[in-house]
Amino acid sequence: MTIKFIKMTTPTENVIEMMNRWENDPALIPLKQPIQNESKLHDRDELTIKDVRKRLENHDIYLIYLNEQLIGEMNFMIDPGHLYKKEPGTAWIGITIGEPQARGKGIGGMAMQYLEDQIQKQGFRRIELGVFEFNKPAHRLYKKLGYREIGRIENFTYWKGEMWTDIPMEKFL
């Protein structure tokens, strides 16, 4: 199993096509973004090259490859407005293992460690992320990697007929 992480500098049509598939995958939608109700689970968005170029203005985006196949993406931004703790110099991270056959193989943990290294190389020492309460595998991974809970935001996202809590977590590098 060969894993590679490549920083995106210029989005291509192929990458946009894959990102759109992941953004609109019914299995991933509830894990990636807050949903307010059942109908929002069925909303679909289409990213364009222009959208991703704009995202690159304030995100460092890395593509994840497994044996030369694009299987996901990860990113971070510094000091976004949605931080739970408004501490300057904080990186907010996100990760998507988009291809089902790549999940459960430890790639998420490797990707997280790679992101942490990139953030530290840029001189930042604090990372924050959010994980939905029902996403037990991700919550376990983050705890295993040294992230700790810093709060709870009740009734944050909808999934399987009920509202769930968002759990902000942090790690100091």
C-alpha positions as CSV (number, residue, x, y, z in Angstrom):
1,M,0.0,0.0,0.0
2,T,1.6,3.3,-1.2
3,I,0.1,6.5,0.2
4,K,1.1,9.9,-1.2
5,F,0.0,13.4,-0.2
6,I,0.3,16.1,-2.8
7,K,-0.4,19.7,-2.2
8,M,-2.9,21.1,-4.7
9,T,-1.8,24.2,-6.5
10,T,-4.0,24.2,-9.6
11,P,-7.3,22.2,-9.7
12,T,-8.0,20.0,-12.7
13,E,-11.2,18.8,-14.1
14,N,-10.5,15.3,-12.9
15,V,-9.9,16.5,-9.3
16,I,-13.0,18.6,-9.4
17,E,-15.1,15.6,-10.7
18,M,-13.8,13.5,-7.8
19,M,-14.4,16.3,-5.2
20,N,-18.0,16.7,-6.5
21,R,-18.6,13.0,-6.1
22,W,-17.4,13.1,-2.5
23,E,-19.3,16.3,-1.7
24,N,-22.5,14.7,-3.0
25,D,-22.0,11.2,-1.6
26,P,-25.0,10.5,0.6
27,A,-22.8,8.4,2.9
28,L,-20.4,11.4,3.4
29,I,-22.7,14.4,3.4
30,P,-23.7,13.9,7.1
31,L,-20.1,13.5,8.1
32,K,-18.7,16.6,6.4
33,Q,-21.1,19.5,7.1
34,P,-23.9,20.4,9.5
35,I,-27.3,19.5,8.2
36,Q,-30.3,21.3,9.6
37,N,-33.1,18.9,8.6
38,E,-33.9,15.8,6.5
39,S,-34.4,17.8,3.3
40,K,-30.9,19.3,3.5
41,L,-29.5,15.7,3.3
42,H,-30.7,15.7,-0.3
43,D,-29.3,19.1,-1.4
44,R,-26.4,18.8,-3.9
45,D,-23.7,21.2,-4.7
46,E,-21.4,21.3,-7.7
47,L,-17.9,22.7,-7.2
48,T,-16.3,24.4,-10.2
49,I,-12.6,25.0,-10.8
50,K,-13.3,28.7,-9.9
51,D,-14.8,27.6,-6.5
52,V,-11.7,25.5,-5.7
53,R,-9.3,28.3,-6.8
54,K,-11.1,30.6,-4.4
55,R,-10.9,28.0,-1.7
56,L,-7.1,27.8,-2.3
57,E,-6.8,31.5,-1.4
58,N,-7.4,30.6,2.3
59,H,-6.9,26.8,2.5
60,D,-3.9,24.6,2.0
61,I,-5.4,21.6,0.2
62,Y,-3.7,18.2,-0.1
63,L,-4.8,15.3,-2.3
64,I,-4.6,11.8,-0.9
65,Y,-3.5,9.0,-3.2
66,L,-3.5,5.3,-2.6
67,N,-1.5,3.3,-5.1
68,E,-1.6,6.2,-7.5
69,Q,-5.5,6.5,-7.2
70,L,-7.0,9.7,-5.9
71,I,-9.0,8.6,-2.8
72,G,-9.5,11.8,-0.8
73,E,-8.5,15.3,0.2
74,M,-7.5,17.1,3.4
75,N,-7.1,20.7,4.1
76,F,-6.4,23.4,6.7
77,M,-7.0,27.1,7.1
78,I,-5.8,29.5,9.7
79,D,-8.1,31.4,12.1
80,P,-11.5,30.8,10.4
81,G,-14.4,32.6,12.0
82,H,-16.0,29.3,13.2
83,L,-13.3,28.4,15.7
84,Y,-14.7,27.3,19.0
85,K,-11.8,29.0,20.8
86,K,-10.8,32.2,19.1
87,E,-7.0,31.8,19.7
88,P,-5.0,33.5,17.0
89,G,-2.7,31.2,15.0
90,T,-5.0,28.2,15.1
91,A,-5.3,25.8,12.2
92,W,-8.7,24.3,11.5
93,I,-8.5,21.0,9.7
94,G,-10.7,18.8,7.6
95,I,-10.2,15.5,6.0
96,T,-12.3,13.3,3.5
97,I,-11.5,9.8,2.6
98,G,-13.8,9.8,-0.4
99,E,-13.4,6.4,-1.8
100,P,-15.1,3.6,0.2
101,Q,-12.4,1.0,-0.4
102,A,-9.8,3.3,1.2
103,R,-11.7,3.7,4.5
104,G,-10.7,1.7,7.6
105,K,-7.1,1.2,6.4
106,G,-5.4,3.7,8.7
107,I,-5.1,6.3,5.9
108,G,-7.0,8.9,7.9
109,G,-4.5,8.7,10.8
110,M,-1.5,9.0,8.4
111,A,-3.2,11.9,6.7
112,M,-3.8,13.7,10.0
113,Q,-0.2,13.2,11.0
114,Y,1.0,14.6,7.7
115,L,-1.3,17.7,8.1
116,E,0.0,18.2,11.6
117,D,3.6,18.2,10.2
118,Q,2.7,20.8,7.5
119,I,0.9,23.0,10.0
120,Q,3.9,22.8,12.4
121,K,6.3,23.6,9.5
122,Q,4.4,26.8,8.9
123,G,4.9,27.8,12.6
124,F,1.5,27.1,14.0
125,R,1.1,25.2,17.3
126,R,-2.6,24.8,17.8
127,I,-5.1,22.8,15.8
128,E,-8.9,22.7,16.2
129,L,-11.5,20.5,14.5
130,G,-15.1,19.5,15.0
131,V,-16.5,16.0,15.0
132,F,-20.2,15.1,15.1
133,E,-21.2,13.0,18.1
134,F,-22.4,10.1,16.0
135,N,-19.1,9.8,14.1
136,K,-17.5,7.4,16.7
137,P,-14.6,6.1,14.5
138,A,-13.4,9.7,13.8
139,H,-13.8,10.7,17.5
140,R,-11.7,7.6,18.5
141,L,-9.0,8.5,16.0
142,Y,-8.7,12.1,17.1
143,K,-8.5,11.1,20.8
144,K,-5.8,8.5,19.9
145,L,-3.9,11.2,18.1
146,G,-3.9,13.4,21.1
147,Y,-6.9,15.7,20.5
148,R,-9.0,16.6,23.5
149,E,-12.6,17.8,23.7
150,I,-12.9,21.5,24.5
151,G,-16.7,21.8,24.4
152,R,-20.0,20.6,23.0
153,I,-22.5,22.4,20.8
154,E,-25.9,20.8,21.2
155,N,-28.4,20.3,18.4
156,F,-25.8,21.1,15.8
157,T,-26.5,18.7,13.0
158,Y,-29.3,16.4,11.8
159,W,-28.8,12.7,11.1
160,K,-31.0,9.6,11.1
161,G,-34.1,11.4,12.4
162,E,-32.5,13.4,15.2
163,M,-30.3,16.4,16.1
164,W,-26.7,15.6,17.3
165,T,-24.0,17.4,19.1
166,D,-20.8,18.8,17.6
167,I,-17.7,18.1,19.6
168,P,-14.9,20.7,19.1
169,M,-11.5,19.3,19.8
170,E,-8.0,20.8,20.0
171,K,-4.4,19.7,20.0
172,F,-1.2,21.6,20.7
173,L,1.8,20.7,18.6
